């Protein structure tokens, strides 16, 4: 893939991730799971695509741009701290897990969800100057199991459709 084509695809993926993050605000997940800060993590579908099809460098670039632009458009500095820390830890773990043979897209997604939750709890503990926030982590990890599986399932279905189209293949 040429540099111009790759740059254009990265820009489209940043826009798609931003759109999914914005769309997620309208899903009343707190009605089902009454925990503050719980989200589906739909933008992680884009992160998984970038990681698997474009490589870890592109995935990190897309993640950083999405987090930064997302906070500029409506999150603020605090939101940036939470999303960037959770996102960078998540992407780091997913980039490593991607190369462990027994991890499918589901496993990589689950690892990413758990790492994201841990990253956000670390930021909360530092922001609030309290270790008591870690009591919230088991609940977030439990929800992360469900959301990570859902995200992994959607990403896996998208991967299969892209590969079946003949336009894409997973790099080795």
C-alpha positions in Angstrom: 0.0 0.0 0.0 1.4 3.4 -1.0 2.1 6.1 1.5 -0.7 8.4 0.2 -3.2 5.6 0.2 -2.1 4.5 3.7 -2.4 8.1 5.0 -5.8 8.5 3.5 -6.9 5.2 5.1 -5.6 6.3 8.5 -7.5 9.5 8.2 -10.7 7.6 7.4 -10.1 5.3 10.3 -9.6 8.2 12.7 -12.9 9.7 11.5 -14.6 6.3 11.9 -13.3 5.9 15.4 -14.4 9.4 16.3 -17.8 8.7 14.9 -18.1 5.5 16.8 -17.0 7.2 20.1 -19.6 9.9 19.5 -22.3 7.4 18.7 -21.6 5.5 21.8 -22.7 8.5 23.9 -26.2 7.8 22.8 -26.3 4.2 23.9 -27.9 4.2 27.4 -25.6 1.5 28.8 -25.9 3.0 32.3 -29.5 1.7 32.4 -28.2 -1.9 32.1 -25.0 -1.4 34.0 -25.3 1.3 36.6 -21.5 2.0 36.9 -20.0 5.4 36.1 -17.8 5.5 33.0 -18.8 2.2 31.5 -18.7 2.3 27.7 -18.9 -0.4 25.0 -15.6 0.7 23.4 -16.9 0.7 19.8 -13.8 2.7 18.6 -11.8 -0.4 19.6 -13.1 -2.1 16.5 -11.2 0.5 14.5 -8.1 0.0 16.7 -8.3 -3.8 16.1 -8.6 -3.3 12.4 -5.6 -0.9 12.3 -3.5 -3.3 14.4 -4.3 -6.3 12.3 -4.3 -4.8 8.8 -2.0 -1.8 9.0 0.4 -2.7 11.8 1.1 -1.4 15.3 2.6 1.9 14.2 -0.5 3.0 12.3 -2.7 1.7 15.1 -0.9 3.8 17.7 -1.1 6.9 15.4 -4.8 6.4 14.9 -5.4 5.9 18.6 -3.5 9.0 19.6 -5.3 11.2 17.0 -8.7 9.8 18.0 -8.1 10.4 21.7 -6.7 13.9 21.1 -9.4 15.0 18.7 -12.1 13.4 20.8 -11.1 15.5 23.8 -10.8 18.6 21.7 -14.3 18.1 20.3 -16.0 17.4 23.6 -14.0 15.8 26.4 -11.5 18.3 27.7 -8.1 17.7 29.4 -9.4 15.2 32.0 -11.0 13.1 29.3 -7.8 13.2 27.4 -5.8 11.9 30.4 -8.3 9.0 30.9 -8.7 8.0 27.2 -5.0 8.4 26.2 -3.7 6.5 29.2 -6.3 3.7 28.9 -5.9 3.7 25.1 -2.1 3.5 25.1 -1.9 0.8 27.7 -4.7 -1.1 25.8 -2.9 -0.8 22.4 0.4 -1.8 23.9 -1.1 -4.9 25.4 -3.1 -5.7 22.2 0.1 -5.2 20.0 1.9 -7.8 22.2 -1.1 -10.2 22.5 -1.6 -10.1 18.7 1.6 -12.1 18.3 0.7 -14.8 20.8 -0.4 -17.7 18.6 -3.3 -18.9 20.8 -5.0 -15.5 21.0 -7.7 -14.9 18.5 -9.1 -11.4 17.8 -11.4 -12.1 20.8 -8.5 -12.7 23.1 -6.7 -9.7 21.9 -9.8 -7.6 22.3 -10.3 -8.9 25.9 -6.7 -8.1 26.8 -7.2 -4.6 25.4 -10.4 -4.1 27.4 -8.8 -5.2 30.6 -5.7 -3.0 30.0 -7.9 0.0 29.2 -9.8 -0.4 32.5 -6.5 -0.7 34.4 -5.1 2.4 32.7 -8.2 4.4 33.6 -8.2 3.3 37.2 -4.5 4.3 37.5 -5.4 7.8 36.2 -8.3 8.0 38.6 -6.2 6.9 41.5 -3.6 9.6 40.6 -6.2 12.3 39.9 -8.1 11.6 43.2 -5.0 10.8 45.2 -6.7 7.7 46.5 -6.0 4.0 46.3 -9.7 3.3 47.2 -10.6 3.7 43.6 -9.0 0.3 42.9 -12.0 -1.3 44.6 -13.9 -0.3 41.4 -11.5 -2.3 39.2 -13.1 -5.8 39.6 -16.5 -4.4 38.4 -14.9 -2.7 35.5 -13.0 -5.8 34.5 -16.2 -7.9 34.7 -17.9 -5.4 32.4 -14.8 -5.4 30.2 -15.1 -9.1 29.7 -18.5 -8.6 28.1 -17.6 -5.4 26.1 -14.3 -6.9 25.0 -16.1 -10.0 23.7 -18.7 -7.9 21.9 -16.0 -5.7 20.3 -13.9 -8.8 19.4 -17.0 -10.4 17.8 -17.8 -7.4 15.7 -14.1 -7.0 14.7 -13.9 -10.7 13.8 -17.0 -10.5 11.6 -15.7 -7.4 9.9 -12.3 -9.1 9.3 -14.0 -12.2 7.8 -16.1 -10.0 5.5 -13.1 -8.0 4.4 -11.0 -11.1 3.7 -13.9 -12.8 1.9 -14.2 -9.7 -0.4 -10.8 -10.5 -1.7 -9.7 -6.8 -1.2 -7.9 -7.5 2.1 -5.7 -10.1 3.6 -4.1 -10.4 7.0 -0.4 -9.6 6.9 1.8 -12.3 8.5 
